[in-house]
Amino acid sequence: MDLQSLAVFAVACLAINLIPGPDVIYIVSNTMKGKMSAGLKAALGLGTGYFVHTIAACLGLSAIILSSAFAFSVVKWLGAVYLVYLGVQSLLSMWRGDSQLQLKQTEVAAGNVFMQGVLVSVLNPKVALFFLSFLPQFVDLSAQSTSLQILMLGMLFSALATLCNLIYAVAGSWLFNRPNAKRYSRALEGVSGILLLGLAGKVIASEK
């Protein structure tokens, strides 16, 4: 994988993970309910869950690649369709102004915040589906060590996602208490929607 592709992947990861969603709600809600340390623990718990998904995606995608290049191509096409779906949903959410971020209606259960974060991430089927649809778009089958590529991409995605979550833990409660919070959320959803559609277009064009 060349540096340009890796840079595109990193930018995509950052843009996607900055969108206010269920993970952000969990982090910011913990921060607002307790101390900032609770938000940081929530972010690290979610990050641990991302690494679990990384290993699972590495094993699953590697098995598909070894079994059939055609099967992996099918996975990439299905992934592109899923990315289109996510992109359209993001743009519709921006257009309607119905962001997922509803902190006032969110309650956080008491207990081990870190372990809850791990479970929230690991047991979220949407995270697994996103890993399986996102990572294959950047795997170069002509290069050696496809398993290593998947592992590296997954680790990078997990690290950048955790970084974004930590930023939300530190500044999220202040940011989303501001009057223009909804406008900020809508802007991120719009950028993400365009980016996801672009990624879907990339794989479609590469298959021609």
Beta strands, then each sheet from edge to edge (+ up, - down):
end
